[in-house]
Amino acid sequence: MYEKMQAIGLLTRRSARVFRNPPPSLLNLVSMDSCCEFSSLRRGFHSAAFFSRNMHEGFSNVELFNRKDTIQIPPVSIMASSRLFSSEAPESGNASAADETVKEIYDKLLDSIAKRRTAPPNAWMWSLIAKCSTTEDVKLLFDILPKLRAFRLSNLRIPNDFNSALCRAVTQACVRAGAVDFGMKALWKHNLYGLTPDIGCAHQLLLHAKQHNDAKLMVKVIKVLMKNYIPLQPGTVDILFSICCNTDRWDLISKNGKRFVKSGVSLRQTSFDMWMEFAAKKGDVESLWKIENWRSQAMKKHSVSTGFSCAKGFLLEHKPESAAAIIQVLYQTVSDLKRPSTTVELQKLVSEWPLDVIKHQNDDNRKAFAAALQTDISELISALQSLGVRENVTPVQFGENRPISA
């Protein structure tokens, strides 16, 4: 009914235009008498008021040809909006979609692009990604991705790859399903799946490696990032350094840290905290001062962690007075809110850190190193007292049974 009324309105408007401005070809085909009849018809047509519209109660009254026929229709805008837009899917459709398996969604996508040759809704792909929970599910996902990419290119003329948000979701699905090898494929810039890798995809894999203390996976991710020229972010370095510290891989943090600094990656304060603390724990004084030099170029002030790492470096060099001086500066410059954390770090320096650093010494030199370190810590505490830093700390004992109190 609505289409019929639209056709009537279109015919009426075209007829009115023809009668108002007849084309020359029409005038040449009629005689003078016909032209006179045409003019009278035109005058009579206008005097009878061809049509009029009166809007009331949400409807339009269209009166055609001398007001003899009246048709009442709803406004076009209301009908068009109801036909062309739908903000929500039917409830039954939502319920059925929630119950669908990955294989069922995969079959729907494949049927749409391979048989019916129509673009499937984006929601189908996102639903498939969200439901992936096993390696078999991920295999189906990576089977449909190149097919959908080819369909977009050949039928929809869309040469661009999928956006980075979808790539991150795919990587997260791989991690969730335990299919890390498939997740690594999402980091390749030139891949068959239409994925657009970025550093966010790598973070998904690195966080998985951190959760499981998997240094081997971390190394794999770093290699793929380097090969594909994906720039690292400061947050990436934080994750890498935390994995190295948790797995006691000083070789990895030392090697990659130097590479990151030389390549211009901006390191956060937290990265320098972990790096310098690890160097002090290993007793590698030379590396500690190199890291301190890079840190001083990147930021002016010490954090509590980097300050105590430098104090540990002075103790390793048998300079307890220099260690006491830097600790005094920390106590003078630190805010009241961070004062308790400073006391905690001082207690760790005299009780926990000596045991850690002694473990990393050679067996032949371990006893002599422990005795010298105990003497230096005693002198440190005395120097702190003379500088006005009076904290109740209890250092660890290596040879004596009596604790040294500040």
C-alpha positions, -999 to +999 in steps of 0.1 A: +000+000+000+028+024+009+046+018-023+014+024-043+009+058-026+046+067-032+041+060-069+009+081-071+027+110-054+057+107-078+034+106-109+015+137-097+046+157-092+060+147-126+027+156-143+027+190-126+062+198-139+053+188-174+022+209-175+040+240-161+070+238-184+062+216-214+094+206-234+099+220-269+096+185-284+061+182-271+050+216-284+063+207-319+041+176-320+008+193-313-012+217-333-023+252-324-056+239-313-039+213-291-018+241-276-049+261-267-065+231-251-033+225-232-032+261-219-068+259-208-061+226-192-032+242-174-052+271-161-080+249-150-056+225-133-041+253-112-074+268-103-086+235-089-057+233-066-040+201-077-032+189-042-029+201-006-014+187+026-028+190+061-007+176+089-027+164+119-023+136+145+009+124+128-007+118+094-007+137+060-039+142+041-032+143+003-061+155-018-057+147-055-075+162-086-100+188-074-102+174-039-123+144-050-100+117-037-084+119-002-057+095+010-044+095+046-008+082+050+017+084+078+047+107+075+075+093+053+102+101+079+085+080+105+081+050+082+116+054+069+132+054+103+113+023+113+124+005+081+160+015+079+172+016+115+172-009+143+191-002+176+185-036+191+183-072+179+153-093+188+156-109+222+152-143+207+182-136+184+203-125+213+195-157+233+203-179+204+236-161+197+247-166+233+241-204+230+260-207+197+293-226+197+325-215+180+319-241+152+284-228+146+296-192+143+324-204+120+299-222+098+277-191+096+307-169+085+318-195+060+284-198+045+280-161+042+313-154+024+317-186+004+281-196-006+259-165-003+287-141-011+274-115+013+293-096+040+286-111+074+278-089+104+309-077+123+293-091+155+297-126+143+335-123+141+337-106+175+315-133+190+337-160+176+368-144+191+351-140+225+341-176+226+375-191+218+386-212+248+405-241+233+432-247+207+407-261+183+386-230+186+417-209+178+424-230+147+389-223+134+395-186+140+427-186+121+410-206+093+383-180+088+404-149+091+423-153+057+390-162+040+373-131+054+402-110+044+401-123+008+363-117+007+368-081+018+394-075-008+377-091-038+340-084-031+340-053-009+371-037-024+386-031+011+424-035+008+431-025+044+438-051+071+416-055+102+422-028+128+445-032+158+416-036+182+406-069+165+443-080+164+445-075+202+413-094+208+427-123+186+459-123+206+440-123+239+419-152+227+451-172+218+465-165+253+432-175+269+430-207+250+467-216+256+475-214+219+505-190+223+521-201+190+490-188+171+493-156+191+528-151+178+514-151+143+495-119+151+528-101+156+540-105+120+534-074+099+531-094+066+506-121+075+479-139+056+452-132+082+448-095+077+458-087+112+475-054+121+500-061+149+510-035+174+528-034+208+495-041+225+494-076+210+529-082+223+519-071+258+492-098+259+519-124+253+544-108+276+519-106+305+512-143+300+550-150+301+552-129+333+523-148+349+541-181+343+577-169+347+584-180+311+616-164+301+618-184+269+585-170+256+597-135+265+628-141+243+606-153+214+584-123+216+614-099+217+629-115+186+596-112+167+592-076+177+627-068+164+622-086+131+589-068+124+602-034+135+575-029+161+586-001+184+588-008+221+570+013+247+581+021+282+555-003+295+570-031+274+604-026+292+587-027+326+572-061+317+604-075+303+625-064+333+600-078+358+602-112+341+640-111+342+640-102+379+614-129+387+633-156+368+668-144+380+680-138+344+706-111+348+720-119+314+688-111+297+681-079+315+716-067+310+717-075+273+682-062+264+685-032+287+716-019+269+699-025+236+668-005+246+688+024+259+710+026+227+679+024+205+663+054+222+636+037+242+625+059+271+627+039+303+604+047+332+616+052+368+602+018+376+624+002+350+656+018+364+644+008+399+643-029+389+675-028+368+697-011+394+683-032+423+690-063+403+726-051+396+732-045+433+717-079+442+741-095+418+771-075+431+779-062+396+793-028+405+805-019+370+770-024+355+754-006+384+773+026+377+766+024+340+729+021+346+731+050+371+748+071+344+719+064+320+694+071+347+710+105+355+707+115+319+670+105+317+659+120+351+673+144+377+662+130+410+667+096+426+638+074+437+641+057+470+650+024+452+677+039+430+692+058+458+696+028+480+710+008+450+737+035+448+743+031+485+747-006+480+772+001+452+793+022+476+793-006+501+805-031+475+834-007+468+840-005+506+829+032+509+805+032+538+808+070+543+796+076+507+768+052+512+757+070+544+759+104+526+735+093+499+711+078+524+711+110+544+702+130+512+673+106+507+660+112+542+663+150+537+646+151+503+620+124+506+584+134+514+568+125+547+545+101+529+576+081+516+595+083+549+583+049+561+593+033+528+628+047+532+631+031+566+620-002+551+646+000+524+673+008+550+663-023+570+665-044+538+699-030+531+714-042+564+694-075+567+682-090+534+705-076+507+737-089+522+724-125+521+713-121+485+746-106+473+767-132+491+748-160+473+761-146+439+798-146+449+823-173+441+827-200+466+864-192+471+858-156+478+825-159+497+838-159+533+862-130+528+835-110+510+809-116+538+833-105+565+842-073+547+806-065+540+797-070+576+824-045+586+812-020+560+776-022+572+787-016+608+806+015+597+776+026+576+753+025+607+779+045+627+782+071+599+744+075+597+743+082+634+769+109+631+749+124+602+718+125+623+699+096+607+688+075+637+667+045+628+662+013+647+675-012+623+690-047+629+716-059+605+722-096+597+752-113+614+776-135+594+801-145+621+789-131+654+759-140+674+754-105+687+733-081+664+746-046+657+720-020+666+719+015+653 
